[in-house]
Amino acid sequence: MAEPIVSFITENDKEFKKLLDDVGRDISDFRIPFGLISNNFYKGNRKIFTLSSPGLYRDFGGFDHTKKVKIRGNFITRRGLAKFYKNEAVGFIYPMLKRTGKLEKSLSSRNGAGAEHFIGRNSLVMGTNIDYAKYHQSDRDRKKIPQRKIIFIDGGGQEIAKDALISGRLQAWTNIINSHVIQVLTGRADV
């Protein structure tokens, strides 16, 4: 089994961890807000696998997508060739991160095949153990396939997502934690 992918953008990760550390002095059980955060994570991820275009991901064809290659006696761009081969293999081009559906299943449901999911009193794990996910997620230098992160807390400066379920994760998750803290400390559920 592959090592689970659970990494996020470091800056957003630090900000969210600081929030948890700060409120962790007063609250010892985060299972309720972690469940709500988990629901939000999977709902947002489902959007990635319904894109009918590249969205904000780099489109097919690698880094030099305009380079011409010869196929069946004709010249075509590397982007055109990549789209041709994907359509030929699976019958569609987009969503670009979907091919067999394994990655989608692992990131769209906590019970999906390949999903890594655990909620504890003070820990939350959400991610995937699909082996090729690391090629999309890794921050290593790249020569062949552009980075197309699939797991992130928020767009931040490095990943700009326009959809509120994806781009507003840090704010939404912070609000979930803060609401839970207020409810626990005041005993009021109407906050």
C-alpha positions in Angstrom: 0.0 0.0 0.0 1.3 3.5 -0.8 2.1 6.1 1.8 -1.0 8.2 2.3 -1.0 11.7 0.9 -2.2 14.2 3.5 -0.1 17.3 2.8 -1.3 20.8 2.3 0.2 24.2 1.5 2.6 24.8 4.4 1.4 28.4 5.1 -2.2 27.4 5.3 -1.3 24.3 7.3 0.6 26.4 9.9 -2.3 28.8 10.2 -4.8 26.1 10.8 -2.5 24.2 13.2 -2.0 27.4 15.2 -5.8 27.9 15.5 -6.1 24.3 16.8 -3.2 24.8 19.2 -4.7 28.0 20.5 -8.2 26.6 21.2 -6.8 23.2 22.3 -6.0 24.8 25.6 -9.7 25.1 26.3 -11.2 22.2 24.3 -9.9 18.6 24.4 -12.4 16.9 22.0 -12.7 18.1 18.4 -14.5 15.2 16.9 -17.7 17.2 16.2 -16.0 20.0 14.2 -13.6 17.6 12.6 -16.6 15.7 11.3 -18.0 18.9 9.8 -14.6 19.8 8.3 -14.4 16.3 6.8 -17.9 16.7 5.2 -16.8 20.0 3.7 -13.5 18.5 2.4 -15.2 15.7 0.6 -17.9 17.9 -0.8 -15.4 20.3 -2.2 -13.2 17.5 -3.6 -16.2 16.2 -5.6 -16.1 19.5 -7.6 -12.5 18.8 -8.8 -13.7 15.6 -10.5 -16.6 17.3 -12.3 -14.6 20.0 -14.1 -15.4 20.1 -17.8 -12.2 22.0 -18.6 -8.7 22.1 -17.0 -10.1 24.6 -14.5 -7.1 26.3 -12.9 -4.9 23.3 -13.4 -2.3 23.3 -16.2 -3.9 21.7 -19.2 -2.6 18.5 -20.9 0.6 18.3 -22.8 3.2 18.9 -20.1 5.5 21.9 -19.9 6.1 22.2 -23.7 2.5 21.6 -24.8 2.9 23.5 -28.1 5.8 21.2 -29.3 4.7 19.4 -32.5 4.8 15.6 -32.6 4.0 13.3 -35.5 1.2 10.8 -35.2 -0.2 8.7 -38.1 1.6 10.9 -40.6 0.2 14.2 -39.2 1.7 16.7 -36.8 -0.1 17.6 -33.7 0.8 19.5 -30.5 1.7 17.5 -27.4 -1.5 18.9 -25.8 -3.6 17.7 -28.7 -1.9 14.3 -28.6 -2.4 13.9 -24.8 -6.1 14.8 -25.2 -6.4 12.4 -28.2 -4.9 9.5 -26.2 -7.0 10.1 -23.1 -10.2 10.3 -25.2 -9.2 7.2 -27.0 -8.5 5.3 -23.8 -11.5 6.3 -21.6 -14.0 8.1 -23.9 -13.6 11.6 -22.4 -10.9 14.3 -21.9 -12.2 16.2 -18.9 -12.2 16.1 -15.9 -8.5 15.9 -16.4 -7.8 14.2 -13.0 -10.2 11.4 -13.7 -9.2 8.4 -15.7 -10.1 5.1 -13.9 -12.0 6.8 -11.0 -9.8 5.4 -8.3 -8.4 8.8 -7.3 -11.9 10.3 -7.4 -13.4 7.6 -5.2 -10.6 8.0 -2.6 -11.0 11.7 -2.3 -14.8 12.1 -2.7 -15.9 9.9 0.2 -14.4 9.0 3.5 -15.5 5.4 2.8 -14.2 5.4 -0.8 -11.7 2.8 -1.9 -8.2 4.2 -1.2 -9.5 6.9 1.2 -7.4 7.7 4.3 -9.8 9.0 6.9 -9.7 9.1 10.7 -11.3 11.4 13.2 -10.0 11.3 16.8 -10.4 13.6 19.8 -7.4 15.7 18.7 -6.5 14.4 15.2 -8.0 14.4 11.8 -6.6 12.5 8.8 -8.0 13.1 5.3 -6.3 11.9 2.2 -5.6 9.1 -0.2 -3.4 6.1 -0.4 -3.7 5.8 -4.2 -0.1 5.4 -5.2 0.0 7.8 -8.2 -1.5 10.7 -6.2 2.0 11.6 -5.1 2.8 12.7 -8.6 0.1 15.3 -8.6 0.7 16.4 -5.0 4.5 16.5 -4.7 6.4 19.8 -4.4 9.5 18.3 -6.0 10.9 19.8 -9.1 9.2 18.5 -12.2 10.3 17.7 -15.7 7.4 15.7 -17.2 4.1 16.2 -15.5 3.0 19.6 -14.1 1.9 19.8 -10.5 -1.9 19.4 -10.1 -2.5 19.4 -6.3 -5.5 17.4 -5.2 -5.3 17.9 -1.5 -5.1 21.4 0.0 -6.7 23.4 2.7 -7.1 26.6 0.7 -6.0 28.1 -2.5 -3.7 30.7 -0.9 -1.2 32.4 -3.1 0.0 29.2 -4.8 -3.3 27.6 -5.7 -6.2 29.8 -6.7 -9.5 28.0 -6.8 -12.6 30.0 -7.6 -15.2 27.7 -6.0 -16.1 28.7 -2.5 -16.1 25.0 -1.3 -12.4 24.8 -2.3 -11.0 28.4 -2.1 -12.7 29.2 1.2 -11.7 26.1 3.1 -9.4 27.8 5.6 -12.0 30.4 6.5 -14.9 27.8 6.6 -12.9 25.4 8.7 -11.7 28.2 11.1 -15.4 29.2 11.5 -16.4 25.6 12.3 -13.7 25.4 15.0 -14.5 28.8 16.4 -18.3 28.1 16.5 -17.6 24.8 18.3 -15.3 26.5 20.9 -18.0 29.1 21.6 -20.7 26.4 22.0 -18.6 24.4 24.3 -17.5 27.4 26.5 -20.9 29.0 26.7 -23.1 26.0 26.5 -25.2 27.8 23.8 -25.9 26.1 20.5 -27.5 29.2 18.9 -24.2 30.9 18.3 
